[in-house]
Amino acid sequence: MISFLQIFVSLIFFANKVFVLIDKKFGWLVGAIAAVLGTIYFFLIHLYCYAALDAGLIVLMGYGYLVKTQKNSKVENLLRLVITLAMVVLAYFSFAGSMSIIEFLSASGLLFGTYFLTHKKVITGWLIYTLAHVLGAIIGYHVNQIFFADFQIASAIVTLTGMVKSFKS
């Protein structure tokens, strides 16, 4: 079950990045689905920081899919609340010693990278995503989740491509 989830979550999150890179709104829905499955996967392998992160990503990815050109202040406040709650949970795990600084930085980077991309701050979003995926690969290799770690590297390449694409446009 764990191996299946590892592969499935990695593939779906990778597809999420590719769809977002080519400006397909569907990519955000794919990301929300991946985040639901990721929450389960990371909980099962005891990477609670990533389980908390993915729970927050469900909301942010859903926002990316549903957002219209007009911003709604109530929705924006809800997003800030979700990010604040996710950061409190991540800080708790960090200060409790149950996650490393690399895990904290990677999880925070994925959270904020998503936020920036959904708010059309693409260069910043892709840059943060790239760094977060490189750190995620280090974590994946460390906990012997090789397929996940390899796809973190592949995702870092996609996000780096997004950053280059953003500089050109």
C-alpha positions as CSV (number, residue, x, y, z in Angstrom):
1,M,0.0,0.0,0.0
2,I,2.8,2.5,1.0
3,S,4.7,1.8,-2.2
4,F,1.6,2.3,-4.4
5,L,0.8,5.6,-2.6
6,Q,4.5,6.7,-2.9
7,I,4.4,6.2,-6.7
8,F,0.9,7.5,-7.2
9,V,1.4,10.7,-5.2
10,S,4.7,11.4,-6.8
11,L,3.3,10.9,-10.3
12,I,0.2,13.1,-9.6
13,F,2.2,15.9,-8.0
14,F,4.6,15.8,-11.0
15,A,1.7,16.0,-13.4
16,N,0.4,19.0,-11.3
17,K,3.6,20.8,-11.9
18,V,3.7,20.1,-15.6
19,F,0.1,21.2,-16.1
20,V,0.7,24.4,-14.1
21,L,3.9,25.0,-16.1
22,I,2.0,24.9,-19.4
23,D,-0.7,27.2,-17.9
24,K,-3.5,24.6,-17.6
25,K,-5.8,25.4,-14.8
26,F,-6.6,21.7,-14.6
27,G,-3.1,21.4,-13.0
28,W,-4.4,22.9,-9.8
29,L,-7.2,20.4,-9.5
30,V,-4.7,17.6,-10.1
31,G,-2.6,19.2,-7.3
32,A,-5.6,19.2,-4.9
33,I,-6.2,15.5,-5.6
34,A,-2.5,14.8,-5.1
35,A,-2.6,16.7,-1.8
36,V,-5.4,14.6,-0.5
37,L,-3.5,11.4,-1.3
38,G,-0.3,12.9,-0.1
39,T,-1.9,13.7,3.3
40,I,-2.7,10.0,3.7
41,Y,0.7,8.8,2.4
42,F,2.8,11.1,4.6
43,F,0.7,10.3,7.6
44,L,1.3,6.6,7.0
45,I,5.1,7.0,6.7
46,H,5.2,9.2,9.8
47,L,6.3,12.4,8.0
48,Y,3.7,14.4,9.8
49,C,5.1,17.8,8.7
50,Y,4.3,16.8,5.1
51,A,0.9,15.5,6.0
52,A,0.1,18.9,7.6
53,L,1.6,20.6,4.6
54,D,-0.5,18.6,2.1
55,A,-3.7,19.3,4.1
56,G,-2.9,23.0,3.6
57,L,-2.1,22.4,0.0
58,I,-5.6,20.9,-0.6
59,V,-7.0,24.4,0.1
60,L,-4.4,26.3,-1.8
61,M,-4.5,24.0,-4.9
62,G,-8.3,24.2,-4.8
63,Y,-8.0,27.9,-4.7
64,G,-5.7,27.9,-7.7
65,Y,-8.3,25.9,-9.6
66,L,-11.4,27.9,-8.6
67,V,-10.0,31.4,-8.5
68,K,-11.4,34.0,-10.9
69,T,-9.8,37.1,-12.0
70,Q,-11.6,39.1,-9.3
71,K,-10.1,38.4,-5.8
72,N,-12.4,38.0,-2.9
73,S,-11.2,39.4,0.4
74,K,-12.9,36.7,2.5
75,V,-11.3,34.0,0.5
76,E,-7.9,35.7,0.7
77,N,-8.4,35.9,4.5
78,L,-9.2,32.2,4.6
79,L,-6.0,31.4,2.6
80,R,-4.0,33.4,5.1
81,L,-5.6,31.5,7.9
82,V,-4.8,28.2,6.3
83,I,-1.2,29.2,5.7
84,T,-0.9,30.5,9.3
85,L,-2.3,27.3,10.7
86,A,0.0,25.2,8.5
87,M,3.0,27.2,9.6
88,V,2.0,26.9,13.3
89,V,1.8,23.1,12.8
90,L,5.1,23.0,11.0
91,A,6.7,25.2,13.7
92,Y,5.3,22.9,16.4
93,F,7.0,19.9,14.7
94,S,10.2,21.8,14.3
95,F,10.4,23.0,17.9
96,A,9.3,19.6,19.2
97,G,12.3,18.1,17.4
98,S,10.2,15.7,15.3
99,M,11.3,17.3,12.1
100,S,14.6,18.7,10.8
101,I,15.2,22.2,9.6
102,I,15.4,20.8,6.0
103,E,11.9,19.3,6.4
104,F,10.7,22.6,7.8
105,L,12.2,24.7,4.9
106,S,11.0,22.3,2.3
107,A,7.4,22.1,3.6
108,S,7.3,25.9,4.1
109,G,8.7,26.4,0.6
110,L,6.0,24.2,-1.0
111,L,3.3,26.0,0.9
112,F,4.6,29.5,0.0
113,G,5.5,28.5,-3.6
114,T,2.0,27.4,-4.1
115,Y,0.6,30.6,-2.6
116,F,2.8,32.7,-4.9
117,L,2.0,30.7,-8.0
118,T,-1.8,31.0,-7.4
119,H,-1.4,34.7,-6.9
120,K,0.5,35.1,-10.2
121,K,3.8,35.9,-8.7
122,V,5.3,33.2,-10.9
123,I,9.1,33.9,-10.7
124,T,9.0,33.9,-6.9
125,G,6.7,30.9,-6.8
126,W,8.8,28.8,-9.2
127,L,12.0,29.7,-7.4
128,I,10.7,28.7,-4.0
129,Y,9.2,25.5,-5.5
130,T,12.6,24.6,-7.0
131,L,14.4,25.0,-3.7
132,A,11.7,23.1,-1.8
133,H,11.8,20.2,-4.2
134,V,15.6,19.9,-3.9
135,L,15.2,19.8,-0.2
136,G,12.3,17.3,-0.5
137,A,14.6,15.1,-2.5
138,I,17.2,15.1,0.3
139,I,14.5,14.2,2.8
140,G,13.1,11.4,0.5
141,Y,16.5,9.9,0.1
142,H,17.2,10.1,3.8
143,V,14.0,8.2,4.7
144,N,14.6,5.7,1.9
145,Q,11.6,6.8,-0.2
146,I,13.6,6.6,-3.5
147,F,10.8,6.9,-6.0
148,F,9.4,10.0,-4.1
149,A,12.9,11.5,-4.0
150,D,13.6,10.9,-7.7
151,F,10.3,12.6,-8.5
152,Q,11.3,15.5,-6.3
153,I,14.3,16.0,-8.5
154,A,12.2,15.7,-11.6
155,S,9.8,18.3,-10.1
156,A,12.7,20.6,-9.4
157,I,13.7,20.4,-13.0
158,V,10.1,21.3,-14.1
159,T,9.9,24.1,-11.6
160,L,13.3,25.4,-12.7
161,T,11.9,25.3,-16.3
162,G,8.9,27.4,-15.1
163,M,11.2,29.9,-13.6
164,V,13.2,30.3,-16.8
165,K,10.0,30.5,-18.8
166,S,8.8,33.2,-16.5
167,F,12.0,35.2,-16.9
168,K,11.6,35.1,-20.7
169,S,8.0,36.3,-20.7
